[in-house]
Amino acid sequence: MPAITIRDSVSGSQAQVLPELGFNLFQFSVPINGQTVEVLDSDEDFAEGNVKPSRCGIPILFPFPNRIAEGKFSWDGKDYQLPTPKPGAHYIHGFCLDRPWRVVEQTENSVTGEFQLSKDAPDRLGLWPADFIIRCTYLVRGNALKSQFTFTNPDDKPLPWGFGTHAYFRIPLTDGSSTEHIVLEAPAHKKWILENFIPTGERVAVDEACDLTDGAYYSTLKLDDVLTDLRPEGETLESLVIDEGAGLQIVQECDNRYRELVVFTPPGRNAVCMEPYTCPTDAINLTAKGIECGWETLDPGKSVETWIDIRVEPIMA
């Protein structure tokens, strides 16, 4: 199935989604102040399906975000080994970012996709303790991209799960600006200590190298960190990519289910990832060690919903 374009005919904003590769929304543009802002960073030929899906657009990470250490975990008395490229390597980003999704509904400015493990990746069903259904709706309205996610357990066994998205934001926001003008901001006061990308279980206060609480210039940062202890000012969590040169900012807003934010500055690219997670890396194994980290279990027949919005606006909006 080719890429699907959704448009808001009033504002002129549009987005493109590739159902065949993880329902990845890889392009989102917003006309503002007489120019068009391309919000997301993707390879030019991503729509042809020849690019690694975890490095473009907005990869969807379920039933766990980020890594499971060496692909190993135990659940309900059973040991699991996920297939990894080589012994000792970690399994990363879940089961549905690299497989086709089914489009179940579409309008001019919205599209809904669905993925069920047993139906859309039956070869992976034995890799997880229960079957699952994830449904995602993308809606373009005005200056915003709105996303709604629903997770359902169709199985007769409890479903362990965590969720995150991995948006690559393009910087700078306009040709007249530069990466020197980019500021990252997020209300994260602690970070997980990592060894070989895996949390040790210890959380410490953010230091100068990753403190985004009052904003930090992108040019001074080199990040691949799991930030936590999020303290939003209101009932929703916001993370910002501020372009002082363009006078514009990207605001990523989500509900308070998200308790971690992975911030990644991919080397060699004018891009930054701000990744809201419901739990940290390797959460299923942290939980087994008695470390409370937001790992959740969904009972048979139950569903849960969450949302993430991305918008472009003037800095003083």
CORCORVEN-V163758 format. One record per residue. OMEGA is omega in radians with two decimals (NA if undefined). NEAR is the number of other C-alpha atoms within 8 Angstrom. Layout:
# CORCORVEN-V163758
((OMEGA:NEAR) (OMEGA:NEAR))
This chain:
# CORCORVEN-V163758
((3.14:5) (3.09:7) (3.12:9) (3.09:8) (3.03:8) (-3.03:14) (2.93:12) (-3.03:13) (-3.14:6) (-3.07:5) (-3.05:10) (3.09:10) (3.12:15) (3.09:14) (3.07:13) (-3.10:12) (3.09:12) (-3.12:15) (-3.06:16) (-3.11:11) (3.01:13) (-3.09:15) (-3.08:14) (3.02:14) (-2.93:12) (3.13:15) (3.10:14) (-3.11:13) (-3.09:11) (2.99:14) (-3.12:12) (3.13:9) (3.06:4) (3.10:5) (-3.13:6) (-3.14:8) (2.99:10) (-2.95:11) (-2.98:12) (3.12:12) (3.12:13) (3.02:11) (-3.07:7) (-3.09:5) (-3.12:8) (-3.09:11) (3.10:9) (3.04:6) (-3.07:8) (-3.09:7) (3.11:9) (-2.98:6) (-3.10:11) (-3.05:7) (-3.09:9) (2.97:14) (3.12:15) (3.00:11) (3.13:16) (-2.97:12) (-3.12:16) (0.14:14) (3.00:10) (3.06:12) (3.08:17) (-2.88:11) (2.82:14) (-2.99:16) (3.13:10) (-3.14:10) (-3.04:14) (2.99:10) (3.06:10) (3.13:10) (3.09:8) (3.07:4) (-3.12:5) (3.09:6) (-3.14:8) (3.01:11) (3.10:8) (-3.11:8) (3.13:6) (-3.08:11) (3.13:5) (3.12:5) (-3.13:6) (3.10:6) (3.14:10) (2.99:10) (-2.95:13) (2.83:8) (2.95:11) (-2.93:12) (-2.98:12) (-3.13:12) (-3.06:16) (-3.13:8) (3.09:11) (2.99:12) (3.06:13) (3.05:8) (-3.06:10) (3.11:8) (3.14:7) (3.00:9) (3.14:7) (-3.03:7) (3.12:12) (3.05:12) (3.14:13) (3.08:12) (-3.13:14) (3.10:12) (3.04:13) (-3.04:11) (-3.06:14) (-3.10:11) (-2.99:7) (3.03:10) (-3.06:11) (3.10:8) (-3.13:6) (-3.06:10) (-3.12:11) (-3.12:6) (-3.06:8) (-3.05:8) (-3.12:10) (3.01:12) (3.08:13) (3.00:13) (2.99:12) (3.11:11) (-3.12:11) (3.01:11) (3.01:11) (-3.14:11) (3.05:11) (-3.13:16) (-3.13:11) (-3.13:9) (-2.98:13) (2.92:10) (-3.10:12) (3.13:12) (3.10:11) (-3.12:11) (3.07:11) (3.10:11) (-3.09:11) (3.04:12) (3.14:16) (-3.01:10) (3.05:11) (3.11:7) (3.09:8) (-3.12:12) (3.01:14) (-3.07:11) (2.93:11) (-3.00:15) (3.01:12) (2.97:13) (-2.93:12) (-3.05:14) (3.00:12) (3.14:15) (-3.14:12) (3.07:12) (-0.13:11) (-3.07:12) (3.09:12) (3.14:9) (-3.11:6) (3.14:6) (3.11:11) (3.14:11) (3.10:10) (-3.10:7) (-3.05:13) (3.08:16) (3.06:13) (-3.11:13) (3.10:13) (-3.07:11) (-3.11:11) (-3.03:15) (3.10:13) (3.04:12) (3.03:14) (2.99:14) (-3.08:10) (2.94:8) (-3.06:7) (3.08:4) (-3.06:6) (3.11:11) (3.07:12) (-3.03:8) (-3.13:8) (3.05:7) (-3.14:8) (3.11:8) (3.07:7) (3.07:12) (-3.06:6) (-3.07:5) (-3.09:7) (-3.13:9) (-3.13:12) (-3.00:11) (3.10:9) (-3.10:7) (3.10:10) (-3.12:11) (-3.13:11) (-3.07:11) (-3.14:7) (-2.97:6) (2.95:10) (-2.89:7) (2.82:8) (-2.91:8) (3.05:10) (-3.11:12) (-3.09:15) (-3.03:12) (-3.14:10) (-3.10:12) (-3.14:8) (-3.13:9) (-3.14:6) (-3.09:5) (3.11:7) (-3.13:10) (3.08:14) (2.93:11) (-2.97:12) (2.89:12) (-3.00:11) (3.08:14) (-3.09:14) (3.13:10) (3.14:10) (-3.07:9) (-3.08:9) (3.06:13) (2.95:12) (3.09:12) (3.02:12) (-3.06:11) (3.12:11) (-3.13:12) (-2.99:11) (3.02:8) (-3.06:6) (-3.05:12) (3.07:13) (3.03:14) (3.04:13) (3.10:13) (-3.02:13) (3.04:11) (-3.04:11) (-3.09:8) (3.08:4) (-3.12:4) (2.99:5) (-3.08:8) (3.03:11) (3.09:12) (3.01:13) (-2.89:13) (3.07:11) (-3.13:12) (3.01:15) (-3.11:13) (-3.14:14) (2.96:13) (3.04:11) (-3.05:12) (-3.11:13) (3.11:9) (3.04:10) (3.13:12) (3.12:11) (3.10:8) (3.13:6) (-3.13:6) (-3.14:8) (-3.02:7) (3.10:9) (3.06:10) (-3.02:13) (3.06:7) (-3.13:8) (-3.10:12) (3.11:9) (3.10:11) (-3.08:9) (3.09:9) (3.05:9) (-3.09:7) (3.03:8) (-3.10:10) (3.04:10) (3.09:11) (3.06:11) (3.13:11) (3.07:10) (-3.07:11) (3.00:11) (-3.09:8) (-3.07:9) (-3.11:3) (NA:4))
